Amino acid sequence: MDRLLAWRDKPDRLPLVLCGVRQCGKTWLLKEFGAKHYPDVAYFDFERDPAISRCFDQDLNPERILTELGVLAGRRIEPGVTLVIFDEIQACPRALTALKYFADEMPLQHIACGGSLLGVALAKPSSFPVGKVEFQTLHPLTFYEFAAANGKDALLDELAKLEQPGCVPAAFSPVLESLLRDYQVIGGMPRAVAKWLESRDIGQVEAVQDDILAAYELDMAKHAPATDFPKLVAIWRSTPGQLAKENTKFIFSQVRKGWRARDLEDAVEWLISAGMVYKVRRVELPSVPLAAYADDTYFKLYACDVGLVRRLADVPASVVYQANETYKHFKGALTENLALTELVAALGPEIYFWRSGNQAEVDFIVRLEADIVPVEVKSERNTVAKSLSVYRAKYSPERALTLSMKPDFGANIPLYLIWRLTG
């Protein structure tokens, strides 16, 4: 919401396209933004009402388009007063093209669009408005937002004041650890979180998660070539298993015997474009810019949401809460996936990992301001990290971090405080 307000107040504001994985809350957020911060809102959903697309069939004159849209909405659309929301804009490629003309010819008209990352990429408008739109990405709820939804604003305010180095007050740790376990089970998909707040029933939450997972696979069937659908489903479903096996990289032959990288590379990129998975590439030499030293063929895949990957792996919620012996191998994978989504939300998607031959592997490499920082993830309070020691001996970084359940806040960051990191 803060970023949307900053967009609204820009003197050189461009039409906004808010992207994100399906069902992460784009529509709700745009409607809430309009209702709270504009005198008037005109909402148009291109998927639900095909008649809206016909307003873009002729020329792309912004005045004519707004007049016709106003007739459909039953009221006048006033530039500078009315927020126009184009939802599922990928369903109308000409509307995407029209954003260029709104930017050039009607800059006073505030336009905010919602669309899936994949849909916008696949829409293929005749003339994409390069440089004429602002893109922002919405993620599922972070742990911070999950805690806020659970009524922990006062606790979060105190954590925001915590000085570094320091220690989380002993009275706070049990509450935060309990919330983190809830978050590992439920994740940050808004419908799942809302169902938890309403019912406190894990069974009902899992029914919502199953609906979301089914919808994702229906999206694959709808948008992907028929020949790619089995590959997409197989890769998506293999994601938690590959993490749990602690592979040094994503192994294509483990998706299905006989499948090779060249058969599946396009399917992996499809899932990345859909926002369903994050691709974390290896860097062997941690130097600036990191992207220049990344290996596109040597990578790991993480799911977009920790609750969905837990459900996709069919790990019972009771196992997560009880942390019994049968869970210990997947516990590390789930914690690593949680850490990755939190890092992406805090720092952006350019996250890497380091591996040097068979010598050592550091879970993540990130950039914090001007520093390249190695990050090791631990699911409990133990912060001993042999690979991190190897990395430090080799490169002598200014900073090195562990993410763990340990309440120390300095060289160690508690898993529930990753949101305090800034790039």
C-alpha positions as CSV (number, residue, x, y, z in Angstrom):
1,M,0.0,0.0,0.0
2,D,2.9,2.4,0.8
3,R,4.4,1.7,-2.7
4,L,1.0,2.4,-4.3
5,L,0.7,5.7,-2.5
6,A,4.2,6.6,-3.6
7,W,3.1,5.8,-7.2
8,R,0.0,8.0,-6.8
9,D,2.0,11.0,-5.7
10,K,4.7,10.9,-8.4
11,P,4.7,14.0,-10.6
12,D,5.9,11.8,-13.5
13,R,3.5,9.0,-12.7
14,L,3.0,6.3,-15.4
15,P,0.2,3.7,-15.7
16,L,0.9,0.9,-13.1
17,V,0.9,-2.8,-13.8
18,L,0.8,-4.8,-10.5
19,C,1.9,-8.3,-11.3
20,G,2.2,-11.4,-9.1
21,V,1.5,-15.1,-8.9
22,R,-2.2,-16.1,-9.1
23,Q,-4.3,-15.5,-6.0
24,C,-1.7,-13.5,-4.1
25,G,-4.2,-10.6,-3.5
26,K,-3.7,-8.2,-6.4
27,T,-7.4,-7.5,-7.0
28,W,-8.1,-6.9,-3.3
29,L,-5.2,-4.6,-2.9
30,L,-6.0,-2.4,-5.9
31,K,-9.7,-2.1,-4.8
32,E,-8.7,-1.3,-1.3
33,F,-6.2,1.2,-2.5
34,G,-8.9,2.9,-4.6
35,A,-11.5,2.9,-1.9
36,K,-9.2,4.4,0.7
37,H,-7.3,6.9,-1.3
38,Y,-9.5,8.1,-4.3
39,P,-12.8,10.0,-4.4
40,D,-14.0,7.5,-7.1
41,V,-13.0,4.2,-8.6
42,A,-13.9,2.6,-11.9
43,Y,-13.2,-1.1,-11.9
44,F,-13.0,-3.3,-15.1
45,D,-12.3,-7.0,-15.3
46,F,-11.3,-8.1,-18.8
47,E,-11.7,-11.8,-18.0
48,R,-15.2,-11.6,-16.5
49,D,-16.6,-9.1,-19.0
50,P,-15.5,-9.4,-22.6
51,A,-17.5,-6.4,-23.6
52,I,-14.8,-4.2,-22.0
53,S,-12.3,-5.4,-24.6
54,R,-14.4,-4.0,-27.4
55,C,-13.7,-0.5,-26.2
56,F,-10.2,-1.1,-27.5
57,D,-11.1,-2.6,-30.9
58,Q,-11.1,0.7,-32.8
59,D,-8.4,3.3,-32.4
60,L,-6.5,3.7,-29.1
61,N,-7.6,7.3,-28.4
62,P,-7.7,7.6,-24.6
63,E,-10.6,10.1,-24.6
64,R,-12.8,7.9,-26.6
65,I,-11.9,4.8,-24.6
66,L,-12.6,6.6,-21.3
67,T,-16.0,7.8,-22.6
68,E,-17.1,4.3,-23.6
69,L,-15.8,2.8,-20.4
70,G,-17.7,5.5,-18.5
71,V,-20.9,4.4,-20.2
72,L,-20.3,0.8,-19.3
73,A,-19.6,1.8,-15.7
74,G,-22.7,4.0,-15.6
75,R,-20.8,7.2,-14.6
76,R,-18.3,9.8,-15.9
77,I,-14.6,8.9,-15.5
78,E,-12.7,12.1,-14.5
79,P,-9.0,12.3,-14.9
80,G,-7.3,13.3,-11.6
81,V,-10.3,12.1,-9.6
82,T,-11.2,8.6,-10.7
83,L,-8.8,5.7,-10.3
84,V,-9.3,3.3,-13.3
85,I,-8.5,-0.3,-12.4
86,F,-7.9,-2.7,-15.3
87,D,-7.9,-6.2,-13.8
88,E,-6.6,-9.3,-15.7
89,I,-5.3,-6.9,-18.3
90,Q,-3.4,-9.7,-20.0
91,A,-6.8,-10.9,-21.4
92,C,-6.8,-7.8,-23.6
93,P,-3.5,-7.2,-25.4
94,R,-4.7,-4.0,-27.0
95,A,-5.4,-2.5,-23.5
96,L,-1.8,-3.1,-22.7
97,T,-0.8,-1.3,-25.8
98,A,-3.2,1.5,-25.0
99,L,-1.3,2.3,-21.8
100,K,1.3,4.0,-23.9
101,Y,-1.2,6.5,-25.2
102,F,-2.6,7.1,-21.8
103,A,0.9,7.9,-20.5
104,D,1.6,10.3,-23.4
105,E,-1.8,11.9,-24.0
106,M,-3.6,11.7,-20.7
107,P,-1.1,11.8,-17.8
108,L,-3.6,13.1,-15.3
109,Q,-5.6,9.8,-15.6
110,H,-4.5,7.4,-12.9
111,I,-4.6,3.8,-14.2
112,A,-3.6,0.8,-12.1
113,C,-3.7,-2.7,-13.7
114,G,-3.6,-6.1,-12.2
115,G,-2.2,-9.1,-14.1
116,S,-0.5,-12.4,-13.6
117,L,3.3,-12.3,-14.4
118,L,2.8,-15.1,-16.9
119,G,-0.3,-13.6,-18.5
120,V,1.3,-10.3,-19.1
121,A,4.4,-12.0,-20.6
122,L,2.1,-14.2,-22.9
123,A,-0.3,-11.4,-23.9
124,K,2.0,-10.3,-26.7
125,P,0.4,-6.9,-27.5
126,S,1.1,-5.5,-30.9
127,S,3.2,-2.7,-29.4
128,F,4.3,-3.3,-25.8
129,P,4.4,0.1,-23.9
130,V,8.1,-0.2,-23.1
131,G,9.1,2.7,-20.8
132,K,5.5,3.9,-20.6
133,V,4.4,1.8,-17.6
134,E,5.6,1.1,-14.1
135,F,5.8,-2.5,-13.0
136,Q,5.4,-3.6,-9.4
137,T,5.3,-7.2,-8.0
138,L,3.1,-8.4,-5.2
139,H,4.2,-11.4,-3.2
140,P,2.2,-13.6,-0.8
141,L,2.1,-12.3,2.7
142,T,5.5,-12.2,4.4
143,F,6.0,-13.4,8.0
144,Y,5.7,-9.8,9.1
145,E,2.4,-9.4,7.4
146,F,1.2,-12.7,8.7
147,A,2.1,-11.6,12.2
148,A,0.3,-8.3,11.7
149,A,-2.8,-10.2,10.4
150,N,-2.7,-12.2,13.7
151,G,-2.9,-9.0,15.7
152,K,0.7,-8.7,16.7
153,D,1.3,-5.0,15.7
154,A,2.6,-4.0,19.1
155,L,5.1,-6.8,19.1
156,L,6.2,-5.9,15.5
157,D,6.6,-2.3,16.6
158,E,9.0,-3.4,19.4
159,L,10.9,-5.6,17.0
160,A,11.4,-2.7,14.6
161,K,13.1,-0.8,17.4
162,L,15.5,-3.7,18.3
163,E,19.1,-2.5,17.9
164,Q,21.7,-4.6,16.2
165,P,23.7,-6.3,17.7
166,G,21.2,-7.3,20.3
167,C,18.9,-10.1,21.5
168,V,15.2,-10.6,21.1
169,P,13.6,-10.3,24.6
170,A,13.1,-13.7,26.2
171,A,9.3,-13.0,26.6
172,F,8.9,-12.5,22.8
173,S,10.7,-15.6,21.5
174,P,8.1,-18.2,22.3
175,V,5.4,-16.1,20.7
176,L,7.5,-15.5,17.6
177,E,8.5,-19.2,17.3
178,S,4.9,-20.3,17.6
179,L,3.8,-17.8,14.9
180,L,6.7,-19.0,12.6
181,R,5.5,-22.6,12.9
182,D,2.0,-21.4,12.0
183,Y,3.4,-19.5,9.0
184,Q,5.3,-22.6,7.8
185,V,2.1,-24.6,7.8
186,I,-0.3,-21.9,6.5
187,G,2.0,-19.7,4.3
188,G,1.1,-16.3,3.0
189,M,-1.6,-16.9,0.4
190,P,-4.3,-14.4,1.5
191,R,-7.2,-16.9,1.2
192,A,-5.4,-19.4,3.3
193,V,-4.5,-16.8,5.9
194,A,-8.0,-15.5,6.0
195,K,-9.4,-19.0,6.5
196,W,-7.0,-19.5,9.4
197,L,-8.0,-16.3,11.1
198,E,-11.7,-17.1,10.6
199,S,-11.6,-20.8,11.7
200,R,-8.3,-21.7,13.4
201,D,-8.9,-25.0,11.6
202,I,-5.9,-26.5,9.7
203,G,-8.3,-28.8,7.8
204,Q,-10.1,-25.8,6.3
205,V,-6.9,-24.1,5.6
206,E,-5.6,-27.1,3.7
207,A,-8.8,-27.3,1.6
208,V,-8.1,-23.7,0.5
209,Q,-4.4,-24.6,-0.3
210,D,-5.6,-27.6,-2.3
211,D,-8.0,-25.3,-4.3
212,I,-5.1,-22.9,-5.0
213,L,-2.8,-25.8,-6.1
214,A,-5.5,-27.1,-8.4
215,A,-6.0,-23.7,-9.8
216,Y,-2.3,-23.4,-10.6
217,E,-2.4,-26.7,-12.5
218,L,-5.6,-25.5,-14.4
219,D,-3.7,-22.4,-15.4
220,M,-0.9,-24.6,-16.8
221,A,-3.5,-26.5,-18.8
222,K,-5.1,-23.2,-20.0
223,H,-2.0,-21.2,-21.0
224,A,0.7,-23.7,-21.8
225,P,1.0,-25.7,-25.1
226,A,-0.6,-29.1,-24.6
227,T,2.8,-30.9,-25.1
228,D,4.3,-28.9,-22.2
229,F,1.6,-29.5,-19.7
230,P,2.9,-32.9,-18.4
231,K,6.4,-31.3,-18.0
232,L,5.1,-28.3,-16.1
233,V,3.1,-30.4,-13.7
234,A,6.0,-32.8,-13.2
235,I,8.5,-30.1,-12.5
236,W,6.2,-28.2,-10.2
237,R,5.4,-31.3,-8.1
238,S,9.1,-32.3,-7.9
239,T,10.1,-29.0,-6.4
240,P,9.7,-29.9,-2.7
241,G,11.2,-33.4,-3.2
242,Q,14.3,-32.0,-4.8
243,L,14.8,-29.5,-1.9
244,A,14.3,-32.3,0.7
245,K,17.0,-34.4,-0.9
246,E,19.5,-31.6,-0.5
247,N,20.6,-31.8,-4.1
248,T,23.5,-29.5,-5.0
249,K,21.3,-28.4,-7.9
250,F,18.0,-29.0,-9.6
251,I,18.3,-32.4,-11.3
252,F,16.2,-32.8,-14.4
253,S,16.5,-36.6,-14.5
254,Q,14.8,-36.7,-11.1
255,V,11.7,-35.1,-12.5
256,R,11.1,-38.2,-14.6
257,K,13.6,-40.9,-15.7
258,G,14.9,-40.2,-19.2
259,W,14.0,-36.5,-19.2
260,R,16.9,-34.2,-19.9
261,A,17.7,-30.5,-19.4
262,R,17.0,-29.5,-23.0
263,D,13.6,-31.2,-22.9
264,L,12.5,-29.3,-19.7
265,E,14.3,-25.9,-19.8
266,D,11.3,-24.1,-21.4
267,A,9.0,-25.5,-18.8
268,V,11.2,-24.3,-16.0
269,E,11.2,-20.8,-17.5
270,W,7.4,-20.9,-17.8
271,L,7.0,-21.6,-14.1
272,I,9.4,-18.8,-13.3
273,S,7.4,-16.4,-15.5
274,A,4.2,-17.5,-13.8
275,G,5.8,-16.5,-10.4
276,M,5.3,-20.0,-9.1
277,V,9.0,-20.8,-8.6
278,Y,12.1,-18.8,-7.9
279,K,15.3,-19.8,-9.7
280,V,18.4,-19.4,-7.5
281,R,21.6,-19.7,-9.6
282,R,25.1,-20.7,-8.5
283,V,27.9,-18.2,-8.4
284,E,31.4,-19.6,-8.0
285,L,33.0,-16.2,-7.8
286,P,31.0,-13.8,-5.5
287,S,31.8,-10.5,-7.2
288,V,29.9,-7.5,-8.3
289,P,27.7,-7.7,-10.4
290,L,26.6,-11.1,-9.1
291,A,24.5,-11.8,-12.3
292,A,27.7,-11.7,-14.4
293,Y,29.1,-14.6,-12.4
294,A,25.9,-16.7,-12.2
295,D,25.6,-20.1,-14.0
296,D,22.2,-20.4,-15.7
297,T,22.6,-24.2,-16.0
298,Y,23.3,-24.8,-12.3
299,F,20.4,-23.7,-10.1
300,K,17.9,-24.6,-7.5
301,L,14.1,-24.1,-7.6
302,Y,12.0,-22.8,-4.7
303,A,8.3,-22.5,-4.4
304,C,6.6,-19.0,-4.2
305,D,5.0,-19.8,-0.9
306,V,6.1,-21.9,2.1
307,G,2.6,-23.1,2.9
308,L,2.0,-24.3,-0.6
309,V,5.3,-26.1,-0.8
310,R,4.5,-27.8,2.5
311,R,1.0,-28.9,1.2
312,L,2.5,-29.8,-2.2
313,A,4.9,-32.2,-0.4
314,D,2.0,-33.7,1.5
315,V,3.6,-33.1,4.9
316,P,1.0,-33.2,7.6
317,A,0.6,-30.0,9.7
318,S,0.9,-32.1,12.9
319,V,4.4,-33.2,11.8
320,V,5.5,-29.6,11.5
321,Y,4.1,-28.7,14.9
322,Q,5.5,-31.7,16.7
323,A,8.8,-31.7,14.8
324,N,9.2,-35.5,15.2
325,E,12.1,-37.5,13.8
326,T,10.5,-38.3,10.5
327,Y,10.3,-34.6,9.7
328,K,13.9,-33.6,10.2
329,H,15.0,-34.0,6.5
330,F,12.2,-31.9,5.1
331,K,12.4,-29.4,8.0
332,G,15.6,-28.0,6.5
333,A,14.1,-27.8,3.1
334,L,11.0,-26.0,4.4
335,T,13.0,-23.6,6.4
336,E,15.2,-22.8,3.4
337,N,12.2,-22.1,1.2
338,L,10.8,-19.8,3.9
339,A,14.1,-18.0,4.1
340,L,14.2,-17.6,0.4
341,T,10.8,-16.1,0.0
342,E,11.5,-13.7,2.9
343,L,14.8,-12.6,1.3
344,V,13.1,-12.0,-2.0
345,A,10.4,-9.9,-0.4
346,A,13.1,-7.9,1.6
347,L,15.8,-7.6,-1.0
348,G,14.4,-8.5,-4.4
349,P,14.6,-11.6,-6.6
350,E,18.4,-11.5,-7.3
351,I,19.4,-14.2,-4.8
352,Y,22.2,-16.7,-5.6
353,F,24.0,-19.6,-3.9
354,W,27.7,-20.4,-3.7
355,R,29.3,-23.7,-4.4
356,S,32.9,-24.4,-5.0
357,G,33.4,-27.9,-6.5
358,N,32.9,-30.5,-3.8
359,Q,34.4,-28.3,-1.2
360,A,31.5,-26.4,0.4
361,E,28.1,-24.8,-0.3
362,V,26.5,-21.7,1.1
363,D,22.7,-21.5,0.9
364,F,22.4,-17.9,-0.4
365,I,24.5,-15.1,-1.6
366,V,22.8,-11.6,-1.4
367,R,23.8,-8.0,-1.9
368,L,23.3,-5.7,1.1
369,E,24.1,-2.2,0.1
370,A,27.7,-2.5,-1.4
371,D,28.5,-5.8,0.3
372,I,28.2,-9.3,-1.1
373,V,27.0,-11.3,1.9
374,P,27.0,-15.1,2.3
375,V,23.9,-16.4,4.2
376,E,23.5,-19.8,5.8
377,V,20.1,-21.1,6.9
378,K,19.6,-23.3,10.0
379,S,16.2,-24.7,11.1
380,E,17.1,-24.6,14.8
381,R,19.3,-22.6,17.1
382,N,22.6,-24.2,16.1
383,T,24.5,-21.6,14.1
384,V,27.7,-23.6,13.4
385,A,28.1,-23.5,9.6
386,K,31.2,-25.3,8.2
387,S,30.5,-24.1,4.6
388,L,30.3,-20.5,5.8
389,S,33.7,-20.9,7.5
390,V,35.2,-22.2,4.2
391,Y,33.7,-19.2,2.4
392,R,35.0,-16.7,5.0
393,A,38.5,-18.2,4.9
394,K,38.5,-18.0,1.1
395,Y,37.0,-14.5,0.5
396,S,37.1,-12.6,3.9
397,P,33.7,-11.0,3.5
398,E,32.9,-7.8,5.4
399,R,29.7,-9.5,6.6
400,A,28.4,-13.1,6.9
401,L,25.0,-14.1,8.2
402,T,23.2,-17.1,9.6
403,L,19.4,-17.3,9.7
404,S,18.2,-19.5,12.5
405,M,15.9,-19.8,15.5
406,K,18.5,-18.3,17.8
407,P,17.3,-15.0,19.3
408,D,20.6,-13.2,18.8
409,F,20.3,-10.3,16.4
410,G,23.6,-9.4,14.7
411,A,25.7,-11.8,12.7
412,N,22.8,-14.1,13.3
413,I,19.3,-13.0,12.2
414,P,16.3,-14.9,13.7
415,L,14.2,-16.4,11.0
416,Y,11.3,-14.2,12.1
417,L,13.3,-11.0,11.7
418,I,14.5,-11.4,8.0
419,W,12.2,-8.5,7.2
420,R,14.6,-6.2,9.1
421,L,17.2,-6.8,6.3
422,T,17.4,-4.0,3.6
423,G,19.4,-3.9,0.4
